[in-house]
Amino acid sequence: MNKAIDYITGNSKKTAGQNIPLPISINDIKLKLKYDIITTLPDESLILNYIDAGIRYFENQTNLVIVDTLFDAYFSNFSNYHYNIFDNNDYYNYNQYATNNYIILNEKRNTKQIISIDYIKTDNTNIVLQNTDYRLKLDTCNPKILSNLKTSFPIDYKLDFNNKSYENIVHIQYKAGFSNNINEIPSDIKNFLISYAVYMYEACMSNNKNINDIPFYIKDMISDYITENKNCILNNNYIAI
Protein backbone atom coordinates (compact mmCIF):
# COMPACT_ATOMS: atom_id res chain seq x y z
CA MET A 1 0.00 0.00 0.00
CA ASN A 2 1.39 3.39 -1.01
CA LYS A 3 1.58 6.01 1.68
CA ALA A 4 2.25 9.68 0.93
CA ILE A 5 4.65 11.14 3.49
CA ASP A 6 5.84 14.72 3.90
CA TYR A 7 9.11 14.42 5.77
CA ILE A 8 10.93 17.37 4.20
CA THR A 9 10.24 19.81 6.98
CA GLY A 10 13.12 20.76 9.22
CA ASN A 11 13.89 23.26 11.92
CA SER A 12 16.65 25.75 12.53
CA LYS A 13 17.92 27.42 15.69
CA LYS A 14 20.87 29.53 16.74
CA THR A 15 23.94 27.58 17.76
CA ALA A 16 24.36 27.82 21.53
CA GLY A 17 27.23 29.69 23.17
CA GLN A 18 27.68 32.50 20.67
CA ASN A 19 28.67 36.03 21.61
CA ILE A 20 26.81 38.01 18.96
CA PRO A 21 27.47 41.78 19.08
CA LEU A 22 24.55 44.21 18.94
CA PRO A 23 24.29 46.18 15.68
CA ILE A 24 23.56 49.38 17.67
CA SER A 25 24.47 50.54 21.19
CA ILE A 26 22.52 51.72 24.21
CA ASN A 27 24.10 55.15 23.72
CA ASP A 28 22.65 55.28 20.19
CA ILE A 29 19.23 55.12 21.84
CA LYS A 30 19.99 57.53 24.67
CA LEU A 31 21.09 60.21 22.19
CA LYS A 32 17.66 60.09 20.50
CA LEU A 33 15.44 60.07 23.60
CA LYS A 34 13.30 63.12 24.29
CA TYR A 35 14.69 65.53 26.88
CA ASP A 36 11.91 64.90 29.40
CA ILE A 37 12.61 61.19 29.17
CA ILE A 38 16.35 61.44 29.80
CA THR A 39 16.06 63.81 32.78
CA THR A 40 15.70 60.59 34.74
CA LEU A 41 18.29 57.82 34.52
CA PRO A 42 17.31 55.64 31.53
CA ASP A 43 16.60 52.00 32.25
CA GLU A 44 19.37 50.33 30.23
CA SER A 45 17.98 46.82 30.65
CA LEU A 46 14.67 48.00 29.17
CA ILE A 47 16.50 49.67 26.29
CA LEU A 48 18.33 46.41 25.61
CA ASN A 49 15.01 44.57 25.56
CA TYR A 50 13.69 46.93 22.90
CA ILE A 51 16.86 46.68 20.83
CA ASP A 52 16.46 42.90 20.91
CA ALA A 53 12.76 43.21 20.05
CA GLY A 54 13.64 45.39 17.05
CA ILE A 55 16.19 42.84 15.84
CA ARG A 56 13.64 40.02 16.13
CA TYR A 57 10.99 42.11 14.35
CA PHE A 58 13.32 42.85 11.44
CA GLU A 59 14.56 39.27 11.10
CA ASN A 60 11.06 37.75 11.35
CA GLN A 61 9.64 40.13 8.75
CA THR A 62 12.49 39.83 6.25
CA ASN A 63 14.04 36.37 6.68
CA LEU A 64 17.39 38.16 6.93
CA VAL A 65 19.94 37.95 9.75
CA ILE A 66 21.56 41.25 10.76
CA VAL A 67 24.82 40.24 12.47
CA ASP A 68 26.68 37.08 11.42
CA THR A 69 25.21 34.17 13.38
CA LEU A 70 25.67 30.40 13.38
CA PHE A 71 22.60 28.19 13.05
CA ASP A 72 21.96 24.47 13.40
CA ALA A 73 19.38 23.11 10.97
CA TYR A 74 17.90 19.62 11.12
CA PHE A 75 16.25 17.70 8.28
CA SER A 76 14.72 14.30 7.83
CA ASN A 77 16.63 13.70 4.57
CA PHE A 78 18.60 15.32 1.75
CA SER A 79 15.63 15.70 -0.60
CA ASN A 80 13.48 18.74 -1.39
CA TYR A 81 10.38 17.05 -2.75
CA HIS A 82 7.29 15.19 -1.55
CA TYR A 83 7.11 11.64 -2.83
CA ASN A 84 5.61 8.30 -1.99
CA ILE A 85 7.07 5.82 0.46
CA PHE A 86 6.22 2.30 -0.67
CA ASP A 87 5.61 -0.87 1.29
CA ASN A 88 8.47 -3.04 2.50
CA ASN A 89 8.89 -4.86 -0.81
CA ASP A 90 9.68 -1.61 -2.61
CA TYR A 91 11.22 0.24 0.35
CA TYR A 92 14.62 0.89 -1.20
CA ASN A 93 13.26 2.01 -4.56
CA TYR A 94 11.78 5.28 -3.41
CA ASN A 95 14.89 7.38 -4.12
CA GLN A 96 14.34 7.19 -7.86
CA TYR A 97 11.29 9.38 -7.31
CA ALA A 98 13.23 12.09 -5.45
CA THR A 99 15.73 14.81 -6.29
CA ASN A 100 18.68 14.59 -3.91
CA ASN A 101 21.18 16.93 -5.52
CA TYR A 102 20.43 20.12 -3.61
CA ILE A 103 19.03 21.42 -0.33
CA ILE A 104 17.19 24.73 -0.06
CA LEU A 105 18.07 26.99 2.88
CA ASN A 106 15.33 29.58 2.66
CA GLU A 107 14.73 30.50 6.28
CA LYS A 108 17.78 32.79 6.23
CA ARG A 109 18.00 34.54 2.87
CA ASN A 110 21.48 35.90 3.52
CA THR A 111 23.07 32.56 4.36
CA LYS A 112 26.76 33.02 3.52
CA GLN A 113 28.66 29.89 4.58
CA ILE A 114 28.08 26.20 5.24
CA ILE A 115 30.13 25.16 8.26
CA SER A 116 29.40 21.44 8.29
CA ILE A 117 26.96 18.71 7.18
CA ASP A 118 26.52 15.37 8.90
CA TYR A 119 23.86 12.67 8.91
CA ILE A 120 22.90 9.37 10.54
CA LYS A 121 23.26 6.27 8.36
CA THR A 122 20.96 3.28 8.37
CA ASP A 123 23.41 1.51 10.74
CA ASN A 124 23.17 4.47 13.19
CA THR A 125 26.71 5.70 12.53
CA ASN A 126 27.24 9.44 12.15
CA ILE A 127 28.84 10.50 8.87
CA VAL A 128 30.40 13.95 8.32
CA LEU A 129 30.54 15.08 4.69
CA GLN A 130 33.77 16.58 3.39
CA ASN A 131 33.47 20.28 2.57
CA THR A 132 34.48 19.36 -0.99
CA ASP A 133 31.28 17.26 -1.27
CA TYR A 134 29.06 20.34 -1.50
CA ARG A 135 28.99 24.04 -2.31
CA LEU A 136 26.74 26.99 -1.46
CA LYS A 137 24.90 28.79 -4.25
CA LEU A 138 23.81 32.25 -3.12
CA ASP A 139 20.36 33.47 -4.10
CA THR A 140 18.18 36.43 -3.07
CA CYS A 141 15.36 34.12 -2.02
CA ASN A 142 16.60 30.55 -1.82
CA PRO A 143 20.26 29.90 -1.00
CA LYS A 144 20.97 26.31 -2.04
CA ILE A 145 23.50 23.69 -1.01
CA LEU A 146 24.50 21.83 -4.16
CA SER A 147 26.03 18.38 -4.22
CA ASN A 148 29.54 18.00 -5.69
CA LEU A 149 29.22 14.22 -5.57
CA LYS A 150 28.98 12.29 -8.84
CA THR A 151 25.34 11.35 -8.32
CA SER A 152 23.63 13.22 -5.49
CA PHE A 153 23.72 13.65 -1.74
CA PRO A 154 23.89 10.32 0.12
CA ILE A 155 20.78 8.14 0.10
CA ASP A 156 21.88 5.76 2.88
CA TYR A 157 20.43 7.91 5.66
CA LYS A 158 18.25 6.39 8.35
CA LEU A 159 14.48 6.34 7.86
CA ASP A 160 12.15 5.36 10.67
CA PHE A 161 8.66 6.78 10.24
CA ASN A 162 7.48 5.26 13.50
CA ASN A 163 9.95 7.43 15.41
CA LYS A 164 9.72 11.21 15.34
CA SER A 165 13.50 11.44 15.77
CA TYR A 166 13.84 10.74 12.04
CA GLU A 167 13.29 14.47 11.57
CA ASN A 168 16.82 15.09 12.92
CA ILE A 169 18.67 12.68 10.62
CA VAL A 170 20.51 15.38 8.64
CA HIS A 171 22.29 18.19 10.51
CA ILE A 172 23.61 21.31 8.79
CA GLN A 173 25.46 24.12 10.54
CA TYR A 174 25.59 27.36 8.59
CA LYS A 175 26.33 31.06 8.99
CA ALA A 176 23.98 33.86 7.97
CA GLY A 177 24.15 37.64 8.32
CA PHE A 178 25.18 40.88 6.66
CA SER A 179 28.49 41.06 8.51
CA ASN A 180 30.26 40.47 11.81
CA ASN A 181 31.59 44.02 11.56
CA ILE A 182 29.02 46.43 12.99
CA ASN A 183 30.32 49.22 10.74
CA GLU A 184 29.30 47.17 7.70
CA ILE A 185 25.66 46.72 8.73
CA PRO A 186 23.41 48.72 6.33
CA SER A 187 22.62 52.15 7.76
CA ASP A 188 18.88 51.91 7.03
CA ILE A 189 18.66 48.81 9.24
CA LYS A 190 20.53 50.56 12.05
CA ASN A 191 18.27 53.60 11.75
CA PHE A 192 15.23 51.34 11.94
CA LEU A 193 16.53 49.62 15.09
CA ILE A 194 17.27 52.95 16.76
CA SER A 195 13.88 54.41 15.84
CA TYR A 196 12.10 51.24 16.95
CA ALA A 197 13.82 51.11 20.35
CA VAL A 198 13.39 54.88 20.94
CA TYR A 199 9.69 54.75 20.11
CA MET A 200 9.04 51.68 22.25
CA TYR A 201 11.00 53.04 25.21
CA GLU A 202 9.33 56.46 25.11
CA ALA A 203 5.89 54.86 24.69
CA CYS A 204 6.56 52.66 27.71
CA MET A 205 7.74 55.61 29.83
CA SER A 206 4.65 57.58 28.78
CA ASN A 207 2.30 54.69 29.62
CA ASN A 208 1.15 54.57 26.00
CA LYS A 209 -1.41 51.78 25.72
CA ASN A 210 -0.75 51.43 21.97
CA ILE A 211 2.91 50.56 22.51
CA ASN A 212 2.71 47.56 20.17
CA ASP A 213 1.42 49.61 17.26
CA ILE A 214 4.62 50.52 15.41
CA PRO A 215 4.16 53.77 13.45
CA PHE A 216 4.19 53.55 9.67
CA TYR A 217 7.21 55.84 9.34
CA ILE A 218 9.29 53.31 11.30
CA LYS A 219 8.03 50.28 9.36
CA ASP A 220 8.66 52.16 6.13
CA MET A 221 12.39 52.27 6.90
CA ILE A 222 12.63 48.55 6.10
CA SER A 223 9.73 48.27 3.64
CA ASP A 224 12.01 47.29 0.74
CA TYR A 225 13.41 44.34 2.71
CA ILE A 226 9.92 43.22 3.72
CA THR A 227 8.54 43.54 0.18
CA GLU A 228 11.45 41.54 -1.21
CA ASN A 229 10.78 38.76 1.28
CA LYS A 230 7.03 38.72 0.49
CA ASN A 231 7.84 38.38 -3.21
CA CYS A 232 10.14 35.47 -2.42
CA ILE A 233 7.35 33.71 -0.52
CA LEU A 234 4.84 34.30 -3.32
CA ASN A 235 7.15 33.25 -6.14
CA ASN A 236 9.16 30.42 -4.63
CA ASN A 237 6.83 28.38 -2.42
CA TYR A 238 9.28 27.95 0.46
CA ILE A 239 9.57 24.33 1.48
CA ALA A 240 12.71 23.92 3.58
CA ILE A 241 13.74 25.00 7.06
C-alpha positions in Angstrom: 0.0 0.0 0.0 1.4 3.4 -1.0 1.6 6.0 1.7 2.2 9.7 0.9 4.6 11.1 3.5 5.8 14.7 3.9 9.1 14.4 5.8 10.9 17.4 4.2 10.2 19.8 7.0 13.1 20.8 9.2 13.9 23.3 11.9 16.7 25.8 12.5 17.9 27.4 15.7 20.9 29.5 16.7 23.9 27.6 17.8 24.4 27.8 21.5 27.2 29.7 23.2 27.7 32.5 20.7 28.7 36.0 21.6 26.8 38.0 19.0 27.5 41.8 19.1 24.6 44.2 18.9 24.3 46.2 15.7 23.6 49.4 17.7 24.5 50.5 21.2 22.5 51.7 24.2 24.1 55.2 23.7 22.6 55.3 20.2 19.2 55.1 21.8 20.0 57.5 24.7 21.1 60.2 22.2 17.7 60.1 20.5 15.4 60.1 23.6 13.3 63.1 24.3 14.7 65.5 26.9 11.9 64.9 29.4 12.6 61.2 29.2 16.4 61.4 29.8 16.1 63.8 32.8 15.7 60.6 34.7 18.3 57.8 34.5 17.3 55.6 31.5 16.6 52.0 32.3 19.4 50.3 30.2 18.0 46.8 30.7 14.7 48.0 29.2 16.5 49.7 26.3 18.3 46.4 25.6 15.0 44.6 25.6 13.7 46.9 22.9 16.9 46.7 20.8 16.5 42.9 20.9 12.8 43.2 20.0 13.6 45.4 17.1 16.2 42.8 15.8 13.6 40.0 16.1 11.0 42.1 14.4 13.3 42.8 11.4 14.6 39.3 11.1 11.1 37.7 11.4 9.6 40.1 8.8 12.5 39.8 6.3 14.0 36.4 6.7 17.4 38.2 6.9 19.9 38.0 9.8 21.6 41.3 10.8 24.8 40.2 12.5 26.7 37.1 11.4 25.2 34.2 13.4 25.7 30.4 13.4 22.6 28.2 13.0 22.0 24.5 13.4 19.4 23.1 11.0 17.9 19.6 11.1 16.2 17.7 8.3 14.7 14.3 7.8 16.6 13.7 4.6 18.6 15.3 1.7 15.6 15.7 -0.6 13.5 18.7 -1.4 10.4 17.1 -2.8 7.3 15.2 -1.5 7.1 11.6 -2.8 5.6 8.3 -2.0 7.1 5.8 0.5 6.2 2.3 -0.7 5.6 -0.9 1.3 8.5 -3.0 2.5 8.9 -4.9 -0.8 9.7 -1.6 -2.6 11.2 0.2 0.4 14.6 0.9 -1.2 13.3 2.0 -4.6 11.8 5.3 -3.4 14.9 7.4 -4.1 14.3 7.2 -7.9 11.3 9.4 -7.3 13.2 12.1 -5.4 15.7 14.8 -6.3 18.7 14.6 -3.9 21.2 16.9 -5.5 20.4 20.1 -3.6 19.0 21.4 -0.3 17.2 24.7 -0.1 18.1 27.0 2.9 15.3 29.6 2.7 14.7 30.5 6.3 17.8 32.8 6.2 18.0 34.5 2.9 21.5 35.9 3.5 23.1 32.6 4.4 26.8 33.0 3.5 28.7 29.9 4.6 28.1 26.2 5.2 30.1 25.2 8.3 29.4 21.4 8.3 27.0 18.7 7.2 26.5 15.4 8.9 23.9 12.7 8.9 22.9 9.4 10.5 23.3 6.3 8.4 21.0 3.3 8.4 23.4 1.5 10.7 23.2 4.5 13.2 26.7 5.7 12.5 27.2 9.4 12.1 28.8 10.5 8.9 30.4 13.9 8.3 30.5 15.1 4.7 33.8 16.6 3.4 33.5 20.3 2.6 34.5 19.4 -1.0 31.3 17.3 -1.3 29.1 20.3 -1.5 29.0 24.0 -2.3 26.7 27.0 -1.5 24.9 28.8 -4.2 23.8 32.3 -3.1 20.4 33.5 -4.1 18.2 36.4 -3.1 15.4 34.1 -2.0 16.6 30.6 -1.8 20.3 29.9 -1.0 21.0 26.3 -2.0 23.5 23.7 -1.0 24.5 21.8 -4.2 26.0 18.4 -4.2 29.5 18.0 -5.7 29.2 14.2 -5.6 29.0 12.3 -8.8 25.3 11.4 -8.3 23.6 13.2 -5.5 23.7 13.7 -1.7 23.9 10.3 0.1 20.8 8.1 0.1 21.9 5.8 2.9 20.4 7.9 5.7 18.2 6.4 8.4 14.5 6.3 7.9 12.2 5.4 10.7 8.7 6.8 10.2 7.5 5.3 13.5 10.0 7.4 15.4 9.7 11.2 15.3 13.5 11.4 15.8 13.8 10.7 12.0 13.3 14.5 11.6 16.8 15.1 12.9 18.7 12.7 10.6 20.5 15.4 8.6 22.3 18.2 10.5 23.6 21.3 8.8 25.5 24.1 10.5 25.6 27.4 8.6 26.3 31.1 9.0 24.0 33.9 8.0 24.2 37.6 8.3 25.2 40.9 6.7 28.5 41.1 8.5 30.3 40.5 11.8 31.6 44.0 11.6 29.0 46.4 13.0 30.3 49.2 10.7 29.3 47.2 7.7 25.7 46.7 8.7 23.4 48.7 6.3 22.6 52.2 7.8 18.9 51.9 7.0 18.7 48.8 9.2 20.5 50.6 12.1 18.3 53.6 11.7 15.2 51.3 11.9 16.5 49.6 15.1 17.3 53.0 16.8 13.9 54.4 15.8 12.1 51.2 16.9 13.8 51.1 20.3 13.4 54.9 20.9 9.7 54.8 20.1 9.0 51.7 22.2 11.0 53.0 25.2 9.3 56.5 25.1 5.9 54.9 24.7 6.6 52.7 27.7 7.7 55.6 29.8 4.6 57.6 28.8 2.3 54.7 29.6 1.1 54.6 26.0 -1.4 51.8 25.7 -0.7 51.4 22.0 2.9 50.6 22.5 2.7 47.6 20.2 1.4 49.6 17.3 4.6 50.5 15.4 4.2 53.8 13.5 4.2 53.6 9.7 7.2 55.8 9.3 9.3 53.3 11.3 8.0 50.3 9.4 8.7 52.2 6.1 12.4 52.3 6.9 12.6 48.6 6.1 9.7 48.3 3.6 12.0 47.3 0.7 13.4 44.3 2.7 9.9 43.2 3.7 8.5 43.5 0.2 11.5 41.5 -1.2 10.8 38.8 1.3 7.0 38.7 0.5 7.8 38.4 -3.2 10.1 35.5 -2.4 7.3 33.7 -0.5 4.8 34.3 -3.3 7.1 33.2 -6.1 9.2 30.4 -4.6 6.8 28.4 -2.4 9.3 28.0 0.5 9.6 24.3 1.5 12.7 23.9 3.6 13.7 25.0 7.1 
